[in-house]
Amino acid sequence: MPEPIPPITLPPAQNAQQEGEWLRVALANWLDQEFIPEPVNQQIAQRAAQIFVRQRMEGENDLGALVIAILTEMQAFDFRESFYSEFAIANAVSDLLLDSLGIDRCCGN
């Protein structure tokens, strides 16, 4: 039986606002590059970053919990003007954070 991948824990937030700004810019760039740049991409990135900052300020460091929080709260966002969904956004945030930590998204290494 394969071993489960251990949870990924982010370092404690030193400056949650700065992390959120980084995430907002990185996610907006990712959204614009995946399909086409749209004004709604900025709104999506802003909302995801707000959720992320709040979670980090509340002491959440577990990547899985952060992704679930973003997925859950982004369900209230109106994606009708977008090619994306809350699932795509949560997965993109996860990928961006893993990349920033130097963790291979394929295998958790």
Secondary structure, 3 states (H helix, E strand, C coil): CCCCCCCCECCCCCCHHHHHHHHHHHHHHHHHHHCCCCHHHHHHHHHHHHHHHHHHHCCCCEHHHHHHHHHHHHCCCCCCCCCCCHHHHHHHHHHHHHHHHCCCCCCCC
